Amino acid sequence: MSAALRVVSPGLLTTLQDLGRPGYQRLGIPVSGALDRVGLHAANLIVGNAGDAAALEIAYQGPTLAVQADSVRVAFVGGASGIEVLDEAGQMLSRVPPLQSVRLTRGQLLRVGALSGSPLGYLAVAGGFGVAPYLGSLSTYLRAGLGGLCGRGLRTGDTLALRQAVAEARAEQRLPQLDVSPPPRIRVVLGPQDDYFSAQGLSTFLSETYCVSRASDRMGMRLEGPVIEHAKGFNIVSDGTAPGSVQVPGNGLPIVLLADRQTTGGYPKIGTVISADLPALGRLAPGARLAFERVDVEGAERAARVLAKHLADLAGRLVPVEAGERVDAGKLMALNLVSGVVDAEAG
């Protein structure tokens, strides 16, 4: 029997994502990939994978998965949410906090409930998923039905093949801390069409606060707030887009292009969110507020180097989980081990 995870409940939107498929935008194929590469990297390191391995990207509400392998090791990174381990009958066995690995055996279930602290999380599996890549990547591009598992989100009854049938018996690992809080202001490099906006429009963009719209998705984050004034209209000859491009259509409200962005666009781009701030942007839920800050290219490059060093240092921060840390206090109390009180002096 092939090792797999069977989908008992898919969650709201759960997709396979890695770092995407660069190199095909000239053919109209977006890069796609994880919205938060920091979370993806951390979850993979905790289970012993390379940081760029594919994992399950979970939005808002997580899946319930049944283990169809001798054993499997998993870890979840995302906000304050964690993993619930259940037996075959659905009874709670333990709760595993985020940033910590756990080894499950055949027949057990894992459940990631409603996410808190962030609408986005990553579930990594030791050894990775045995899914055929599309153009070198396991990332799912939903709009075209490419990659991942049949080009779509998980559905009840799906099986996710695993590359590893047995998870080695070893001490579990955890990251003591991972800072996923957004920066005070999202940093942008102006251009390439900042000349399409009036001085007042540029000032509005860099001084006002915006709210993440419910109409946002993996393609783009639509923002609500003060209108940005154009100076030369709102149409340009379509040109290439980049991760974090900030388009401003005719209504004057910015759209930050994300992982599943189109390869070209015909609205002027007032700026580009720097690569170091894109992971934090991907963690923002509808209703979140944000503001922008201008930096130059050199500042963006410095920030990219800081993030790269942070990711490189994560493996060295992993620590073993001590035996006492694996005790689930909630489960222990639920067992009602003390049924009454006896007075020893009453004879």
MIBA-601483 format. One line per field, with one value per residue (C-alpha): residue in one letter; y, x, z; residue number from 1. Coordinates in pm, 1 decimal. Example, Ala and Ser with C-alpha at 12.3 -4.5 7.8 and 13.67 -1.06 7.14 Angstrom:
! residues 2
r	A;S $
north	-450.0;-106.0 $
east	1230.0;1367.0 $
up	780.0;714.0 $
k	1;2 $
//
This chain:
! residues 347
r	M;S;A;A;L;R;V;V;S;P;G;L;L;T;T;L;Q;D;L;G;R;P;G;Y;Q;R;L;G;I;P;V;S;G;A;L;D;R;V;G;L;H;A;A;N;L;I;V;G;N;A;G;D;A;A;A;L;E;I;A;Y;Q;G;P;T;L;A;V;Q;A;D;S;V;R;V;A;F;V;G;G;A;S;G;I;E;V;L;D;E;A;G;Q;M;L;S;R;V;P;P;L;Q;S;V;R;L;T;R;G;Q;L;L;R;V;G;A;L;S;G;S;P;L;G;Y;L;A;V;A;G;G;F;G;V;A;P;Y;L;G;S;L;S;T;Y;L;R;A;G;L;G;G;L;C;G;R;G;L;R;T;G;D;T;L;A;L;R;Q;A;V;A;E;A;R;A;E;Q;R;L;P;Q;L;D;V;S;P;P;P;R;I;R;V;V;L;G;P;Q;D;D;Y;F;S;A;Q;G;L;S;T;F;L;S;E;T;Y;C;V;S;R;A;S;D;R;M;G;M;R;L;E;G;P;V;I;E;H;A;K;G;F;N;I;V;S;D;G;T;A;P;G;S;V;Q;V;P;G;N;G;L;P;I;V;L;L;A;D;R;Q;T;T;G;G;Y;P;K;I;G;T;V;I;S;A;D;L;P;A;L;G;R;L;A;P;G;A;R;L;A;F;E;R;V;D;V;E;G;A;E;R;A;A;R;V;L;A;K;H;L;A;D;L;A;G;R;L;V;P;V;E;A;G;E;R;V;D;A;G;K;L;M;A;L;N;L;V;S;G;V;V;D;A;E;A;G $
north	0.0;340.6;590.2;879.7;1128.6;1094.2;1410.3;1369.1;1740.0;1983.0;2307.2;2631.5;2648.2;2409.3;2386.0;2244.6;2522.9;2550.3;2850.2;2839.6;2792.8;3089.5;3107.5;3064.6;3411.3;3473.5;3197.2;3361.5;3116.9;3289.2;3188.6;3111.4;2954.6;3024.8;3360.6;3343.3;3186.8;3241.5;3019.7;2760.4;2756.3;2724.0;2442.6;2242.6;2286.7;2167.3;1829.2;1797.2;1902.4;2155.4;2493.9;2515.6;2181.3;2180.3;2199.8;2249.6;2618.0;2656.6;2958.3;3048.1;2695.8;2388.5;2031.9;1701.0;1434.0;1058.2;887.4;602.3;527.2;339.3;675.9;1036.1;1347.5;1683.1;2041.5;2346.3;2710.5;2988.6;3228.3;3076.3;2769.2;2415.8;2051.3;1832.3;1461.6;1228.6;851.7;656.4;725.3;1099.0;1121.4;1378.7;1238.2;1552.5;1907.4;2007.9;2378.7;2557.0;2554.3;2196.0;1856.8;1547.7;1185.1;1017.1;652.1;468.2;536.3;852.5;1181.3;1529.2;1834.7;2201.0;2405.5;2772.0;2975.8;3253.8;3532.4;3495.2;3371.9;3169.7;2866.2;2582.0;2210.8;2035.3;1658.8;1495.2;1366.8;1572.6;1483.2;1225.4;1442.6;1485.7;1835.5;2058.3;2258.4;2179.0;2282.4;2136.9;2479.4;2505.4;2776.1;2771.5;2996.3;2772.4;2443.1;2381.2;2197.3;2071.9;1805.7;1824.5;2200.8;2270.4;2287.9;1971.5;1795.6;1537.5;1190.2;1305.1;1117.7;1293.8;1050.7;1070.7;1018.8;861.9;563.1;571.5;863.7;783.1;758.6;1057.4;1350.6;1602.7;1953.3;2299.1;2660.5;2855.0;3161.7;3293.2;3658.3;3682.1;4028.4;4279.4;4575.0;4914.1;5018.9;4812.6;4925.4;5004.6;5117.7;5375.4;5305.1;5201.2;5430.5;5667.2;5953.2;5857.4;5999.5;6355.3;6487.3;6465.9;6105.7;6007.3;6183.2;6000.2;5664.2;5722.7;5896.1;5740.9;5411.7;5140.8;4843.3;4495.5;4423.9;4102.3;4085.7;3996.6;3658.0;3485.1;3692.1;4033.5;4219.8;4485.9;4783.2;5019.4;5376.1;5717.1;5746.7;5793.4;6066.4;5987.4;6247.2;6076.0;5851.2;5492.5;5292.1;5201.2;4965.1;4634.1;4542.9;4285.6;4263.0;4172.4;4024.7;4311.2;4539.8;4798.7;4868.0;5158.2;5117.8;5383.3;5386.7;5504.1;5215.7;5018.0;4645.7;4469.6;4178.6;3854.6;3499.2;3419.9;3758.9;3790.1;3810.1;4147.0;4433.3;4750.5;4968.4;5203.1;5070.2;5332.5;5117.1;4768.3;4612.0;4495.8;4120.3;4123.4;4251.1;4021.6;3735.5;3969.8;4108.3;3755.8;3704.7;4000.1;3915.8;4115.3;4412.6;4453.6;4803.3;4894.9;5192.7;5229.8;5371.6;5462.9;5308.1;5309.5;5005.6;4984.7;4978.1;4700.0;4499.4;4541.5;4421.0;4119.4;4026.4;4056.4;3823.4;3575.7;3563.1;3518.3;3217.8;3072.9;3101.6;2924.8;2572.7;2662.4;2775.9;2441.2;2273.2;1927.5;1896.1;1787.9;1499.9;1725.5;1956.5;1677.0;1642.2;1778.3;1934.6;1962.0;1593.0;1499.8;1696.0;1546.8;1195.8;1277.0;1071.5;1191.8;1085.9;1205.3;1316.1;1094.2;1218.5;1012.0;1096.2;980.0;620.6 $
east	0.0;139.6;199.9;-44.7;-256.2;-628.2;-838.4;-1125.7;-1208.9;-1026.7;-1055.5;-1155.9;-870.6;-576.5;-329.7;15.2;272.9;649.8;846.8;677.2;786.7;997.8;1111.0;777.8;623.5;716.7;463.3;197.6;240.0;258.9;523.1;264.5;412.6;376.6;239.5;460.4;797.1;913.2;634.7;698.0;1070.6;1022.6;766.0;994.1;1302.9;1117.7;1038.1;1384.3;1312.4;1489.2;1329.2;1193.5;1007.6;635.6;394.6;22.7;-72.2;-379.0;-610.1;-843.2;-965.3;-741.2;-799.5;-845.6;-614.1;-597.6;-257.5;-229.6;136.7;328.4;425.2;461.3;615.9;443.6;471.1;247.4;355.3;99.0;-21.4;-123.4;-286.7;-152.9;-227.5;-485.3;-398.6;-701.8;-745.4;-937.8;-1263.9;-1199.6;-1114.8;-856.6;-514.2;-303.7;-258.5;69.8;158.1;276.8;649.0;683.2;700.7;499.8;511.8;180.1;107.7;-128.1;-495.4;-442.4;-587.3;-445.0;-664.3;-577.5;-876.8;-959.1;-642.0;-581.9;-327.0;-285.6;-515.9;-233.7;-33.7;183.0;171.5;496.2;550.7;891.1;1018.8;766.0;474.4;489.1;305.5;431.6;571.1;439.2;715.8;945.7;713.7;438.7;276.7;-94.2;-213.8;-588.2;-706.6;-561.1;-585.5;-210.2;19.7;-44.5;-311.4;-508.8;-456.9;-703.7;-749.6;-793.4;-1130.6;-1281.3;-1161.8;-840.4;-520.7;-186.3;95.7;399.1;758.1;845.7;650.6;809.8;917.8;1232.7;1200.8;1388.5;1336.9;1087.2;1206.6;1069.9;1150.4;1139.4;1009.4;929.8;839.8;558.9;434.9;406.2;645.5;506.0;490.5;519.6;826.9;802.7;1031.9;850.1;788.9;810.2;515.4;513.7;515.4;154.5;47.0;18.1;225.7;-89.8;-143.8;208.9;165.2;-162.5;-3.2;285.6;100.1;-246.0;-360.5;-537.7;-753.6;-726.2;-1043.9;-1244.5;-1207.0;-837.5;-704.0;-378.2;-361.3;-381.2;-449.0;-711.3;-694.4;-967.2;-902.2;-813.3;-816.9;-479.3;-490.1;-362.8;-188.3;-178.2;-481.2;-493.7;-406.4;-59.7;76.4;75.6;413.8;555.3;456.9;677.2;601.8;456.9;373.6;118.7;-124.8;-368.8;-671.4;-924.2;-1095.0;-768.0;-750.2;-424.3;-393.3;-77.0;1.2;84.9;197.5;-66.0;-38.9;-87.5;235.2;153.3;-75.0;-212.8;-261.7;17.6;225.4;298.4;550.6;666.1;660.4;1012.4;1073.0;1156.1;807.0;603.9;581.9;434.9;192.7;72.4;-22.7;-262.6;-632.7;-921.4;-980.8;-614.0;-474.1;-144.7;54.7;345.6;695.3;932.3;1280.5;1541.7;1674.5;1978.8;1751.9;1545.2;1861.9;1977.8;1641.3;1657.7;1998.8;1867.3;1577.5;1806.1;2031.7;1728.8;1615.0;1966.8;1989.5;1660.2;1806.1;2057.2;1776.8;1594.8;1589.3;1470.6;1131.0;1175.8;964.1;773.5;674.9;481.6;229.9;-108.8;-257.9;-605.2;-611.4;-478.5;-752.6;-1019.1;-923.7;-1063.7;-795.9;-908.6;-1267.8;-1298.0;-1124.0;-1049.5;-982.0;-684.2;-753.4;-1115.9;-998.4 $
up	0.0;-98.6;180.0;170.2;359.1;288.3;297.4;544.2;530.8;299.5;494.6;328.3;76.8;103.4;-185.3;-252.4;-285.0;-308.0;-435.2;-774.4;-1134.3;-1249.6;-1610.6;-1790.9;-1770.5;-2134.9;-2210.9;-1993.5;-1702.4;-1360.3;-1107.0;-833.8;-517.6;-146.2;-38.1;272.2;194.8;553.5;688.4;416.4;491.6;868.0;848.9;619.5;837.3;1146.8;984.2;829.3;470.6;254.3;308.1;-48.0;-45.4;-125.1;167.8;214.2;218.0;438.1;429.7;717.3;806.6;798.0;679.7;858.2;717.1;786.9;797.2;548.5;614.0;881.5;1025.4;919.0;1071.9;1024.9;1149.1;1116.3;1103.1;1101.5;1367.7;1699.7;1549.2;1587.4;1511.5;1685.2;1681.0;1683.2;1694.2;1428.6;1610.2;1610.8;1981.1;2079.9;2167.3;2188.2;2073.4;1913.3;1912.7;1600.5;1524.3;1653.0;1480.4;1570.7;1453.2;1372.8;1295.0;1061.8;1126.5;1327.2;1207.4;1217.5;1217.6;1170.6;1278.8;1228.7;1199.0;1446.9;1444.7;1068.2;790.2;635.8;748.2;617.6;695.0;601.0;581.4;631.9;298.0;102.2;-121.9;-400.9;-652.8;-1008.1;-1070.1;-1347.0;-1517.7;-1229.5;-946.4;-726.6;-683.4;-760.1;-999.8;-941.9;-1224.7;-1496.2;-1308.3;-1322.8;-1083.1;-733.2;-702.9;-1029.4;-1037.5;-755.2;-382.3;-178.0;-177.2;54.5;-45.9;-213.0;-132.4;-114.7;-188.1;41.4;-66.1;267.9;407.7;754.0;968.7;1162.0;1539.8;1679.9;1909.2;1779.4;1695.9;1743.0;1670.3;1996.4;1814.2;1467.6;1427.8;1171.6;1269.3;981.8;969.6;1078.6;712.9;394.7;200.6;-170.8;-448.9;-661.1;-1030.0;-1299.6;-1387.3;-1089.4;-1344.1;-1429.5;-1092.2;-968.9;-679.8;-468.4;-580.4;-477.5;-145.6;-83.5;-157.5;83.5;367.0;396.0;551.1;350.8;441.4;288.6;89.4;110.3;-268.6;-228.9;-338.1;-431.5;-749.2;-589.7;-267.1;-331.0;-97.0;18.3;126.9;-13.6;-394.1;-564.0;-828.2;-1177.2;-1393.0;-1735.6;-1726.8;-1609.2;-1920.7;-2042.1;-2305.8;-2121.0;-1978.9;-1738.6;-1374.9;-1078.5;-736.8;-534.5;-828.8;-711.8;-994.1;-970.3;-1202.0;-1291.5;-949.4;-790.8;-540.4;-538.3;-605.4;-486.1;-719.5;-536.4;-619.8;-884.1;-1053.0;-1427.8;-1627.5;-1789.5;-1699.1;-1856.0;-1547.6;-1434.0;-1144.7;-883.5;-699.5;-609.0;-261.6;-179.4;-170.0;202.6;290.2;62.4;317.8;578.8;321.1;241.8;608.7;622.6;651.0;503.8;727.2;817.6;784.5;621.3;502.9;264.0;299.0;16.0;0.9;-273.2;-459.2;-232.2;73.1;-84.5;-151.1;209.2;335.4;103.1;243.5;600.1;519.9;342.5;649.9;875.4;671.1;664.3;1043.7;1118.4;1102.0;1373.4;1603.5;1608.4;1949.2;2059.9;2224.6;2584.0;2715.5;2952.6;2670.5;2499.9;2786.1;2677.9;2989.1;2836.1;2750.6;3096.3;3273.1;3045.4;3160.5;3509.4;3683.6;4029.9;4096.3;4455.1;4771.6;5073.3;5424.7;5544.7;5911.6;5899.3;5939.0 $
k	1;2;3;4;5;6;7;8;9;10;11;12;13;14;15;16;17;18;19;20;21;22;23;24;25;26;27;28;29;30;31;32;33;34;35;36;37;38;39;40;41;42;43;44;45;46;47;48;49;50;51;52;53;54;55;56;57;58;59;60;61;62;63;64;65;66;67;68;69;70;71;72;73;74;75;76;77;78;79;80;81;82;83;84;85;86;87;88;89;90;91;92;93;94;95;96;97;98;99;100;101;102;103;104;105;106;107;108;109;110;111;112;113;114;115;116;117;118;119;120;121;122;123;124;125;126;127;128;129;130;131;132;133;134;135;136;137;138;139;140;141;142;143;144;145;146;147;148;149;150;151;152;153;154;155;156;157;158;159;160;161;162;163;164;165;166;167;168;169;170;171;172;173;174;175;176;177;178;179;180;181;182;183;184;185;186;187;188;189;190;191;192;193;194;195;196;197;198;199;200;201;202;203;204;205;206;207;208;209;210;211;212;213;214;215;216;217;218;219;220;221;222;223;224;225;226;227;228;229;230;231;232;233;234;235;236;237;238;239;240;241;242;243;244;245;246;247;248;249;250;251;252;253;254;255;256;257;258;259;260;261;262;263;264;265;266;267;268;269;270;271;272;273;274;275;276;277;278;279;280;281;282;283;284;285;286;287;288;289;290;291;292;293;294;295;296;297;298;299;300;301;302;303;304;305;306;307;308;309;310;311;312;313;314;315;316;317;318;319;320;321;322;323;324;325;326;327;328;329;330;331;332;333;334;335;336;337;338;339;340;341;342;343;344;345;346;347 $
//
